[in-house]
Amino acid sequence: MSLQEITHIIMQFIQTHQMWALPIIFLLAFGESMAVISLLVPATAILLGAGALVGGGAISFFPVMIAASTGAVLGDWVSYWLGKHYHQQVIASWPLNKHPKLIFRAEQFFQRYGTLGVFIGRFFGPLRAFVPLIAGTMHMPASKFNLANIASAPIWAFVLLAPGAFGVPWLETLFG
């Protein structure tokens, strides 16, 4: 089954069973923010689709944004914690041991941008879930990590939800 098919099935489920929308969105954002797991979770596409459900009036914007933000913050925090407490095991584990260039790029990113790197990193596709892990392995102070993590998550959620949430009503007005 392809990620596109999985995305379609989850979107249909959310639309049909709206009471499950918030827990599903929370779990998807959590998974999207976890190193390695993020490679298997089509959360970006589903959050864009959830924005369209918001725009169509099926679910409410702020609860969805809070669920996505909270999942993203906790997923990043778990990745950071794993990196900080299991530094050597993390670096020696798959897929990082197969892609040392990814570790090198993330370390360069932190050396260049510091705490701002955590904030910016949330918005860069494949690096997104590995940034907190590498921040942990580099022993970034937890207070600095959490500041950037908590500040960036609602913006990330808004950026993914807004096109559908505001675009669908606009298109309905324009072409309605």
C-alpha positions as CSV (number, residue, x, y, z in Angstrom):
1,M,0.0,0.0,0.0
2,S,1.4,3.4,-1.0
3,L,1.7,6.5,1.2
4,Q,-0.9,8.1,-1.1
5,E,-3.4,5.3,-0.5
6,I,-2.7,5.5,3.3
7,T,-3.3,9.2,3.2
8,H,-6.5,8.8,1.3
9,I,-7.8,6.1,3.8
10,I,-6.9,8.3,6.8
11,M,-8.6,11.4,5.4
12,Q,-11.7,9.4,4.6
13,F,-11.7,8.0,8.2
14,I,-11.3,11.5,9.7
15,Q,-14.1,12.9,7.5
16,T,-16.4,10.0,8.4
17,H,-15.4,9.8,12.1
18,Q,-14.8,13.4,13.1
19,M,-14.6,12.5,16.8
20,W,-11.3,10.8,16.0
21,A,-9.9,13.8,14.1
22,L,-8.0,15.4,17.0
23,P,-6.3,12.2,18.4
24,I,-5.4,11.1,14.8
25,I,-3.9,14.6,14.0
26,F,-2.0,14.6,17.3
27,L,-0.5,11.1,16.6
28,L,0.4,12.0,13.1
29,A,2.1,15.2,14.1
30,F,3.9,13.3,16.9
31,G,5.0,10.6,14.4
32,E,6.1,13.2,11.8
33,S,8.3,14.8,14.5
34,M,10.0,11.6,15.6
35,A,13.3,10.7,13.9
36,V,13.0,7.5,11.8
37,I,9.3,7.2,12.3
38,S,8.7,10.4,10.3
39,L,10.0,8.5,7.2
40,L,6.9,6.3,7.4
41,V,4.2,8.9,8.4
42,P,2.4,10.9,5.7
43,A,1.5,13.7,8.2
44,T,2.2,16.6,6.0
45,A,-0.3,15.5,3.3
46,I,-2.9,14.6,5.9
47,L,-2.5,17.9,7.7
48,L,-3.0,19.7,4.4
49,G,-6.1,17.6,3.9
50,A,-7.3,18.3,7.4
51,G,-7.0,22.0,6.6
52,A,-9.4,21.4,3.7
53,L,-11.8,19.7,6.1
54,V,-11.6,22.7,8.4
55,G,-12.3,25.0,5.4
56,G,-15.3,22.9,4.5
57,G,-16.7,23.2,8.0
58,A,-16.2,19.5,9.0
59,I,-13.9,20.2,11.9
60,S,-12.8,23.3,13.8
61,F,-9.5,25.1,13.1
62,F,-8.1,25.9,16.6
63,P,-8.6,22.4,18.1
64,V,-6.9,20.9,15.1
65,M,-4.1,23.4,15.3
66,I,-3.6,22.7,19.0
67,A,-3.6,18.9,18.4
68,A,-1.0,19.2,15.6
69,S,1.1,21.7,17.6
70,T,1.1,19.5,20.7
71,G,1.9,16.4,18.8
72,A,4.8,18.1,17.1
73,V,6.2,19.6,20.3
74,L,6.1,16.2,22.1
75,G,7.5,14.3,19.1
76,D,10.4,16.7,18.9
77,W,11.0,16.5,22.6
78,V,11.1,12.7,22.6
79,S,13.6,12.8,19.7
80,Y,15.7,15.4,21.5
81,W,15.6,13.3,24.7
82,L,16.7,10.2,22.9
83,G,19.6,12.0,21.2
84,K,20.7,13.5,24.5
85,H,20.5,10.3,26.6
86,Y,21.5,7.7,23.9
87,H,24.0,9.7,21.9
88,Q,26.4,6.9,20.8
89,Q,23.6,4.4,20.2
90,V,21.6,6.9,18.1
91,I,24.6,7.8,15.9
92,A,25.4,4.1,15.5
93,S,21.8,3.1,14.6
94,W,20.0,2.9,11.3
95,P,19.4,5.1,9.3
96,L,21.9,7.5,10.7
97,N,24.8,5.0,10.4
98,K,23.9,4.5,6.7
99,H,23.7,8.3,6.1
100,P,26.6,10.0,8.0
101,K,26.1,12.9,5.6
102,L,22.8,13.6,7.2
103,I,24.4,13.9,10.6
104,F,27.1,16.1,9.2
105,R,24.6,18.4,7.6
106,A,22.5,18.6,10.8
107,E,25.6,19.4,12.9
108,Q,26.6,22.1,10.4
109,F,23.1,23.5,10.5
110,F,23.4,23.8,14.3
111,Q,26.8,25.3,14.3
112,R,25.6,27.9,11.9
113,Y,22.2,28.7,13.4
114,G,22.3,27.5,17.0
115,T,18.9,27.6,18.7
116,L,17.4,29.3,15.7
117,G,18.3,26.0,13.9
118,V,15.7,24.1,15.9
119,F,13.1,26.7,14.9
120,I,14.0,26.8,11.3
121,G,14.6,23.1,11.1
122,R,10.9,22.3,11.7
123,F,10.2,23.7,8.2
124,F,12.8,21.7,6.2
125,G,11.3,18.4,5.0
126,P,13.7,15.4,5.6
127,L,15.8,17.2,8.2
128,R,12.7,18.2,10.3
129,A,12.6,15.0,12.5
130,F,16.4,14.6,12.7
131,V,17.1,18.2,13.9
132,P,15.8,17.5,17.5
133,L,17.7,14.2,17.6
134,I,20.9,15.8,16.6
135,A,20.3,18.8,19.0
136,G,20.1,16.2,21.7
137,T,23.3,14.4,20.6
138,M,25.0,17.8,20.6
139,H,23.8,18.4,24.1
140,M,22.0,21.6,23.3
141,P,20.6,23.0,26.6
142,A,17.0,21.8,27.1
143,S,15.7,25.3,27.8
144,K,17.0,26.6,24.5
145,F,15.7,23.6,22.6
146,N,12.2,23.8,24.3
147,L,11.9,27.5,23.5
148,A,12.5,27.0,19.8
149,N,10.4,23.8,19.8
150,I,7.4,25.3,21.5
151,A,7.6,28.5,19.5
152,S,7.9,26.8,16.1
153,A,5.2,24.1,16.4
154,P,2.1,26.4,16.2
155,I,3.5,28.2,13.2
156,W,4.3,24.9,11.5
157,A,0.7,23.7,12.2
158,F,-0.7,26.9,10.9
159,V,1.3,26.8,7.7
160,L,0.1,23.3,7.0
161,L,-3.6,23.9,7.9
162,A,-4.0,27.4,6.5
163,P,-4.1,26.7,2.7
164,G,-7.1,24.3,3.1
165,A,-8.7,26.1,6.0
166,F,-8.8,29.5,4.3
167,G,-8.4,28.4,0.7
168,V,-11.5,26.2,0.5
169,P,-13.9,29.0,1.7
170,W,-12.2,31.5,-0.6
171,L,-12.6,29.1,-3.6
172,E,-16.2,28.5,-2.7
173,T,-16.9,32.2,-2.6
174,L,-15.0,32.8,-5.8
175,F,-16.5,29.9,-7.8
176,G,-19.5,29.2,-5.6
